[in-house]
Amino acid sequence: MITSPMKFATLAAFLTVPLILIAPQSAVAAGGGGGGGGGGGGDPYGSHYEAPTPSSPAQQQQGGKTTHKIKKPTKQSLFDDPIFREGYRTAYATIYEHNDYAAAIDQLHALGHDEHPNVANLIGYSYRKLGDYKQSQVWYERALKADPNHVLTWNYYGFWQIEQGNRDQAEFHLSRIAAICGTDCEEYRTLAAALEKPPGTSLVY
């Protein structure tokens, strides 16, 4: 027969096991966002993006020898850099709060990472708002080359297509968005709503 104190000890030990096994996890959101250009607002780093959690190089034992495997930095890891992150925030505010698109283009170039899809998309957006559709297209294409699934670029490039009268192309962009994030995401809903408007309607995005 188990005595009462032993029962309490056994119960206490049993209850603490799940707490030990469940390790806390932290998610680092980076995004790139409304800010990458999606939907004209929201997360300045863009929805549908997560920055990788910083980690030290993995160590492996091979024949008693310790080797280091170093992961190549990803584009999204740039948001772990406070200088890049703050510079991007500044450019984002210049665009969406001050509507100073020319200054924003300079600020984005100054980040030194034109190849990043969020950066390229915002440059494309800024050129579109300035009425330079040729340069805008160049940068939207550049963003999609860097990341073919960059849903925010498909969204903003879709508005570009509508403004240029290319509604069939905008429909294609809408289908790409649906394939990436479904029909309930903001990027799909805003572009679908724009396509429902009569041709020639002024778009706010």
C-alpha positions in Angstrom: 0.0 0.0 0.0 1.3 3.4 -1.0 1.3 5.8 1.9 -0.3 9.2 1.6 2.9 11.2 1.4 4.2 8.9 -1.3 1.0 9.5 -3.3 1.5 13.2 -3.1 5.1 12.9 -4.2 4.2 10.7 -7.1 1.4 13.0 -8.2 3.7 16.0 -8.0 6.3 14.3 -10.1 3.7 13.3 -12.7 2.3 16.8 -13.0 5.7 18.4 -13.5 6.7 16.2 -16.4 4.6 18.0 -19.1 6.0 21.3 -17.9 9.5 20.1 -18.4 8.8 18.6 -21.8 7.1 21.7 -23.2 9.8 24.1 -24.2 8.9 27.8 -24.7 9.2 28.9 -28.3 9.4 32.4 -29.6 8.4 33.6 -33.0 10.2 36.4 -34.7 8.0 38.2 -37.1 9.6 40.2 -39.8 7.6 40.3 -42.5 7.5 42.0 -45.1 3.7 43.6 -45.6 1.4 45.9 -46.3 4.8 47.3 -46.3 6.2 45.2 -48.9 3.4 46.9 -50.6 0.4 44.7 -49.9 -3.0 46.3 -49.6 -1.6 49.7 -48.8 -1.0 49.3 -45.1 -0.6 46.9 -42.3 2.6 45.2 -41.2 5.5 47.3 -42.5 7.5 44.1 -43.2 4.9 42.4 -45.2 2.4 39.7 -44.4 3.1 36.0 -45.1 6.7 36.4 -44.0 8.6 35.2 -40.9 12.2 36.0 -40.2 14.3 33.0 -39.3 15.1 32.8 -35.6 18.7 33.7 -35.1 20.8 30.6 -34.1 24.4 29.7 -33.7 26.1 27.5 -36.2 25.2 23.8 -35.8 28.0 21.7 -34.4 28.5 18.1 -35.5 30.9 15.5 -34.3 32.8 13.7 -37.0 35.5 11.3 -36.0 36.1 13.1 -32.7 36.4 16.3 -34.6 34.0 19.2 -34.2 32.9 20.8 -37.4 30.7 23.9 -37.9 27.9 24.1 -40.4 27.0 27.7 -41.1 23.7 28.4 -42.7 23.7 30.9 -45.5 21.9 34.1 -44.6 18.4 34.4 -46.1 16.9 37.6 -47.5 14.4 37.8 -44.6 17.2 37.6 -42.1 18.0 41.2 -43.0 15.2 42.3 -40.7 17.2 40.9 -37.8 19.7 43.7 -38.6 18.5 46.8 -36.6 20.1 49.2 -39.0 18.3 47.7 -42.0 15.1 47.3 -40.0 15.0 50.9 -38.9 16.0 52.2 -42.4 13.1 50.2 -43.9 10.7 51.5 -41.3 11.8 55.1 -42.2 11.2 54.5 -45.9 7.9 52.9 -45.2 6.7 55.9 -43.2 8.0 58.2 -45.9 5.8 56.4 -48.4 2.6 55.8 -46.4 2.6 58.6 -44.0 4.2 61.4 -45.9 3.6 60.3 -49.5 7.1 61.5 -50.5 7.8 58.8 -53.0 11.0 60.3 -54.5 12.6 60.5 -51.1 11.5 57.0 -50.2 13.2 55.6 -53.4 16.5 57.2 -52.2 16.0 55.8 -48.7 15.3 52.4 -50.1 18.4 52.4 -52.3 20.5 53.6 -49.4 19.6 50.3 -47.6 22.0 48.6 -50.0 19.7 45.6 -50.6 17.7 46.4 -53.8 17.6 42.6 -54.4 15.3 42.1 -51.4 11.7 41.5 -52.6 10.2 43.8 -50.0 12.6 46.6 -51.0 12.2 46.1 -54.7 8.4 46.0 -54.3 8.3 49.3 -52.4 10.6 50.9 -55.0 8.2 49.7 -57.7 5.2 51.1 -55.7 6.9 54.4 -55.3 7.6 54.7 -59.0 4.0 53.8 -59.8 2.7 56.5 -57.5 5.1 59.0 -59.2 3.5 58.0 -62.6 6.7 56.3 -63.9 5.1 53.0 -65.0 8.1 51.8 -66.9 10.4 52.0 -63.9 7.7 50.6 -61.7 7.4 47.5 -63.8 11.1 47.0 -63.8 11.1 46.9 -60.0 8.0 44.7 -59.6 9.6 42.2 -62.0 12.8 42.4 -60.0 10.9 41.7 -56.8 9.2 38.6 -58.3 12.5 37.4 -59.7 13.8 37.5 -56.1 10.7 35.8 -54.8 8.1 34.4 -57.2 5.7 33.9 -54.3 5.9 37.4 -53.0 2.2 37.9 -52.7 2.5 41.7 -52.0 4.2 42.3 -55.3 1.5 40.3 -57.2 -1.0 42.5 -55.4 0.6 45.8 -56.3 1.6 44.7 -59.7 -2.0 43.7 -60.3 -3.1 47.3 -59.6 -0.4 48.4 -62.0 -1.9 46.2 -64.7 -5.4 47.6 -64.0 -4.2 51.1 -64.3 -2.5 50.2 -67.6 -5.8 48.7 -68.9 -4.4 45.1 -68.7 -7.3 43.6 -66.9 -6.6 40.1 -68.2 -3.1 40.3 -66.7 -4.6 41.6 -63.5 -6.9 38.5 -63.4 -3.8 36.4 -63.8 -2.2 38.2 -60.9 -5.3 37.5 -58.9 -5.1 33.8 -59.6 -1.4 33.8 -58.5 -2.4 35.5 -55.2 -5.2 32.9 -54.7 -2.6 30.1 -55.2 -0.3 31.6 -52.6 -2.6 32.8 -49.8 -6.1 31.8 -50.8 -9.1 34.0 -51.5 -9.6 35.3 -47.9 -6.3 37.2 -47.7 -6.2 41.0 -47.9 -4.1 40.9 -51.1 -6.7 38.9 -52.9 -9.7 40.8 -51.6 -8.3 44.3 -52.5 -7.3 43.3 -56.0 -10.6 41.5 -56.6 -12.5 44.6 -55.5 -10.4 46.8 -57.8 -11.2 44.4 -60.7 -14.9 44.8 -60.0 -14.8 48.5 -60.5 -15.5 50.0 -63.9 -12.5 50.6 -66.2 -10.9 54.0 -65.6 -11.9 54.2 -61.9 -9.2 55.8 -59.8 -7.5 53.3 -57.5 -6.3 54.2 -54.1 -3.6 51.6 -53.8 
